[in-house]
Amino acid sequence: MAQLWRALGAGERWLVIFDNAPSAAVIKPWLPQTGRNGNILITSRSAAWPEGIQMLPVRPFDSAEAVEFLCDQSGSDDEQGAEAIAETLECVPLALRLAAAFVRETGLSWTGYADLVARWQERQAG
């Protein structure tokens, strides 16, 4: 990791994202020891972070917002399928954005996307 931070420190600006971090303790070994020419963005469902961390809560969409967002962003008019995906993804905005982009780019239906998610969940469980 030290080599990565040295390389980033040599640049003018950088951004490192730790997505879905379970806790500060888990990512602490990966954080830079020094350097101020960049930013670190941490996403987490946990609200238990040390003092001094600037937090910006992002609430999940409600169901209607999620369906509207998914249909708008994906170009799909399948509201029932979008509702099922929104529920599966717990209406988390970033997850919805990624799902919508995937469906838009691949032309996959929401049913097809749900099948992919289900297969991935099965692999993770077993």
C-alpha positions in Angstrom: 0.0 0.0 0.0 2.9 2.4 0.7 3.9 2.2 -2.9 0.3 3.1 -4.0 0.2 6.1 -1.7 3.7 7.3 -2.8 2.5 7.1 -6.4 -0.7 9.0 -5.7 1.3 11.6 -3.6 3.4 12.3 -6.6 0.4 13.5 -8.6 -1.4 16.8 -8.3 -4.8 15.5 -7.1 -6.3 12.1 -6.4 -9.5 10.5 -5.2 -9.7 7.0 -3.6 -13.1 5.4 -2.8 -13.7 2.8 -0.2 -17.2 1.5 -1.0 -19.4 -0.2 1.6 -16.8 -0.2 4.3 -18.1 -2.0 7.4 -16.1 0.0 9.9 -13.2 2.4 10.3 -11.1 -0.4 11.8 -11.4 -2.5 8.6 -10.1 0.2 6.3 -7.6 1.8 8.6 -4.6 -0.3 7.3 -5.4 0.9 3.8 -5.4 4.6 4.6 -2.4 6.8 3.8 -0.2 7.9 6.7 0.5 11.3 5.2 -0.4 13.5 2.3 -2.9 16.1 1.7 -3.2 16.4 -2.1 -6.1 14.1 -2.5 -9.4 13.0 -1.0 -10.8 9.8 0.4 -14.5 9.0 0.0 -15.9 6.2 2.2 -19.3 4.8 1.8 -20.8 2.7 4.6 -24.1 1.6 6.1 -22.5 2.0 9.5 -23.0 5.3 11.4 -20.2 4.4 13.9 -17.2 6.5 12.7 -14.6 8.3 14.6 -15.0 12.0 15.4 -13.5 14.3 12.8 -14.9 12.3 9.9 -17.2 14.5 7.8 -20.3 12.5 7.3 -23.1 13.0 4.8 -26.0 10.8 5.3 -27.7 9.5 2.1 -31.1 8.1 2.7 -32.6 5.3 0.6 -35.3 6.3 -1.8 -38.8 5.4 -1.0 -40.3 2.7 -3.3 -42.1 5.2 -5.6 -38.9 7.3 -6.0 -36.9 4.2 -6.7 -39.2 3.0 -9.4 -39.4 6.4 -11.1 -35.6 6.7 -10.9 -35.0 3.2 -12.3 -37.4 3.7 -15.2 -36.1 7.2 -16.0 -32.4 6.2 -15.9 -32.8 2.9 -17.7 -35.3 3.8 -20.3 -37.5 0.9 -19.3 -41.2 1.4 -18.7 -41.5 -1.9 -16.8 -42.6 -0.5 -13.4 -43.3 -3.9 -11.9 -39.8 -5.2 -12.7 -38.3 -1.9 -11.5 -40.2 -2.2 -8.2 -38.9 -5.8 -7.7 -35.3 -4.6 -8.3 -35.7 -1.6 -6.1 -36.8 -3.9 -3.3 -33.9 -6.3 -3.9 -31.5 -3.4 -3.8 -33.1 -1.9 -0.7 -33.7 1.3 -2.6 -30.0 2.4 -2.1 -29.4 5.2 -4.7 -26.0 4.1 -5.8 -27.1 0.5 -6.3 -30.1 1.7 -8.3 -28.0 3.9 -10.4 -25.6 1.0 -11.3 -28.6 -1.3 -12.0 -30.2 1.3 -14.3 -27.0 1.9 -16.2 -26.4 -1.8 -16.7 -30.0 -2.3 -18.0 -29.7 0.7 -20.3 -26.3 -0.4 -21.7 -27.1 -4.1 -22.1 -30.8 -3.8 -23.1 -31.5 -6.5 -20.5 -35.0 -6.6 -19.0 -35.5 -6.1 -15.2 -36.4 -9.8 -15.1 -33.1 -10.7 -16.7 -31.3 -8.4 -14.3 -33.1 -10.0 -11.3 -32.0 -13.4 -12.6 -28.3 -12.2 -12.7 -28.7 -10.8 -9.1 -30.2 -14.1 -7.9 -27.4 -16.1 -9.4 -24.8 -13.9 -7.9 -26.5 -14.1 -4.5 -26.5 -17.9 -4.8 -22.8 -18.0 -5.6 -22.1 -15.7 -2.6 -24.1 -17.9 -0.2 -22.6 -21.2 -1.3 
